[in-house]
C-alpha cells in the first residue's frame, strides 16, 4: 500500500468517525439487525414448540395403543381401545402419523415461505389428498407485509446504507469545492474514488458480516457439521451482494453528475430491483400460468360408496382396487371377512389413484412457472439473493415441494403397513408397533449447486457494472 | 391568489423541462397500464373459474340422487371466494387468504389454497397493482418533483428576488403545491379513463353492491394522500438549506413510511399476540366438544340431559314414543353445541388478529402510508374485514343447510332407521344456492375511523404547519 493510499484511508476514517449522521445510521441498522434476529429466532422457536407438541400428541396416541395390549379386557372401553390398537379395520384410518418438516437452524435468518406453508401433517391411511391441503393459521395482513428477518435487513436495508454512504463520494467534493484541490494532486481522481469506495466496501461489508455472524451464532451452532457450509455460504452471499451494490454505485458515480442525481439514480435502481421488477414478474407469472386450485378442492371431499349395501358396487370397487394393487390378489378372504372395512379402504385408495394425475399436474405447474420466472433472476440480484438465502436456510419453495412429495411416499408406507394386515385378515400385534412407518425426506442434493449458481449470476453482474464504470470513468477523466 | 397561479404556471413549465420527471411520469403511467391490464386478466380468469366451479358444485349437489339427509350433509358442498371487481385495482390480501372451503356436517373446515403458496419467496417482494404504484411509487415521483422546490430558489438566490417583489412565502408555496397537484392529476387522467373503460367492459355480476360510492371514496382518499405528500415535500424543501438534504430527508421518510414501519409494526403485533398453531387450535375445539366448554359436561351427559328434558316435556317414557325422530334432534343439538364451541375458539382467534392489526391502525396515525393502504383495501373489499365477513356468511350458510338436513331427519324419519330413509331432489332444491355480497360501505367506513382520521389530520396539520412556517420564516438564500 503506498503512502497516498494510506493517507486517503486515514482521512476517510477521520471523516467517517466525525460524521454523526452516518454513525447514527449504522447504529439504527444494527438495531434493526438485532431485532430481525430476535424476531426470526422467536418464529422458529414457536414452530419448534408446535412440532414438539405435535410429536407428544403422536407419542401419547401410540402409547395408548401399546398399553392397551397389557390391559385386562373387562370393560367395553378397554375392549374398544384394544380393538383400535389391534384390529386393522379400525386402525388403518384411526392411527395418525405425523410428518414433520423441522426448520433448519438458519430458517430464523431467512423465514422465506415457512410462515405460509404447513410444516407438519397428521396422516392416516385415509385418502391422502383429503389430509394434505390444510393451511397453518396465519394473519393474512402479516403474511402480506412479510417478515422482518435478517434476510430482509440485508437485502433491503444494506443497499440503502451503501447508497447513503457513497452517493456523494465524488459529487460532494465537487459541490463543496474540494475537487479542485484534489485535481492538482499527482494521484488520479479515478484512483481516489476507487480507494474510497473500497474503504467503504470494507467498512459496510464488515458491518454486514458482523450482524450476520451474530445471527449465525445466535440461531444455531455455526461450527456444527450440518451448519458450517450453510453459514459460510451465507457470509459469502453477504459479501457478493454488498459488492454488487458497490459496483452499481461505482457505475452511477462514474457519470460525474450532481449528488442529487446520484441519489435519485441509486434510489431508482433500488426501487427497480426490490419492488418494480419482482412486482411485475409476479403478476406476469400469475397471468401467464394461472393456477386452478379450485379444481383440487374437490379432492378434500369426504366421500363414500353410493350404497354400502350394494354388493355389486362393492365388488366393482374391490376389483378396480386390485388392478392398481395386484399384491393383494392372492387374498382369498378379500370378499368374505370384514368386507365393509376393506371396501372403504379400497375406495379411498382408489380416489387417490384417480386424482393423482390432477395433483401431479398441479405440482408440475408450480415448478414450471417458478422455473420460468427464475430465468429472470439474472437481471435481479436482489431477488436472486433472497432465493439463495432461502435455499441456504431451506425455506424455499422447492423444499416445500419436496416435502409434499415425501408426504406421498410416507402415506404409501402407512397404507401398505395397515393394508398388509387388513387384506390378509391379520391382527396388529404389539411387536408390529416397533416396525411402524417413519417419515423420511430426501435431501435436495442440488441445493449447494443452486446456491453457487445464484452467486455466479451476482458475480457476473457485479463485474459488468464494475467494468462499465471503469471505462466510463476513464473516458471522462482523460 | 393571482400570484400563486402565476407561480404555478411557471413551475409546470419548469417541471415539463425536467427529463427525470418526465421519464418517471412515463414509467408510472406504463406501470399503471400494466397493472390494470394484468389485474383485469387475473380478475376475469378467476371470476370465470369460480363461476364455473360454483355452478358445477351446485349441479353436483342437486344431482346427488336419493339418500339420507345426513349423508347429504356429509357430501356437502364447496364455496369459492369470489374476487371483487375492485380487486383489479388493489389486490389487498387476496393472495394471502384461502380461496376454497368444504362445507359438511360436524366440522368447520378451514379455507384452503392461499394463492401465495404457489409462488417462490419472490411473492414477498409484492405484486404490481395500481394501488401499489399509487401508494409507493407516486410519493417518490412527488419527492423528485418537489424536493428542490424551495432549495433551488435558495441556491440560485431567486427566493430573495421574489420576496423583494412583495410576494409572500405562503403564496409561493401554494403556487408550487398547486402546480405539482395539477401535474399529477394530468398524469392520472389516462389511468382514470382506463379504469372507467374497464368497469364498462367488465360488466359481470359482482359481489360489491355499492361500487359507485366506493370508487368515489377511493378517489378522494388517494387525492388526499397525494396532496398531503406534496405539501410534505414542499415543507421539507422549505426547511432545508440545500437540495441534497431535502432529498435525503424525504427519501428517508419515504422508506420509513412505506417499507420499514409497516413491516416492523406487523411483526411486533405477531410477537405481542402470538397465534396458536392449527393443530393446537383444532385439538382445543375437539376437546371442548368432547368434554363441554366448562370441561365438566361431556357429550354423553349433554345428550342424557336433552333426552330427559324431551321426555318430561312430551310426558312419555321412551324416546321411541316421541313425536319425532330423537336421533335427528340429537344430531342437531350436537351440531349446535359444536357451533357454540367453534364460535368461542374462532372468536378468540379473530380477536388475536384484530389485536395484531389494531397496532397497524394506531401506527397509521404516524404513518399516512399505512392509513391509505388499509383504507384502500377496505374500500376495494380485499381487506381482512371483508374476508372474515365472507367466512362468517359461509359458515352461516353451512349451519342453515345442515339444520335443514337434521330437521328433515327429525320430522320425517323414524327412530333407529337410517339407510331405509332417503330424500331427493326436492329437498336438495330447498337449500338455496350461496350468494355473497360484501358489507356495505358504511360498515367498512366504521372499521377504518382511525385510518380516516389519520389521513385527515395529516393533511390538515401539514397545511396549517406550512402556513405557519411560511409566515414566520424570512426568505434567505440558505
Interface residues (C-beta under 8 A of the other chain):
Chain A: X32 X35 X39 X42 X43 X46 X50 X53 X54 X57 X112 X113 X116 X117 X118 X120 X122 X133 X134 X135 X136 X137 X138 X139 X140 X141 X142 X143 X144 X145 X146 X147 X148 X152 X156 X157 X160 X164 X168 X172 X175 X259 X260 X263 X264 X267 X271 X274 X275 X276 X278 X279 X280 X281 X282 X283 X284 X285 X286 X287 X290 X291 X292 X293 X294 X295 X296 X297 X298 X300 X301 X302 X303 X304 X306 X307 X309 X366 X369 X370 X373 X374 X382 X383 X386 X387 X390 X395 X396 X397
Chain B: X20 X31 X34 X35 X38 X39 X41 X42 X45 X46 X49 X50 X53 X65 X71 X74 X75 X76 X78 X80 X92 X93 X95 X96 X97 X98 X99 X100 X101 X102 X104 X109 X110 X111 X112 X113 X114 X115 X116 X117 X118 X119 X120 X121 X122 X123 X124 X125 X126 X127 X128 X129 X132 X136 X137 X140 X144 X147 X148 X243 X244 X247 X248 X251 X255 X259 X260 X262 X263 X264 X266 X267 X269 X270 X271 X274 X275 X276 X277 X278 X279 X280 X281 X283 X349 X352 X353 X356 X357 X360 X384 X387 X419
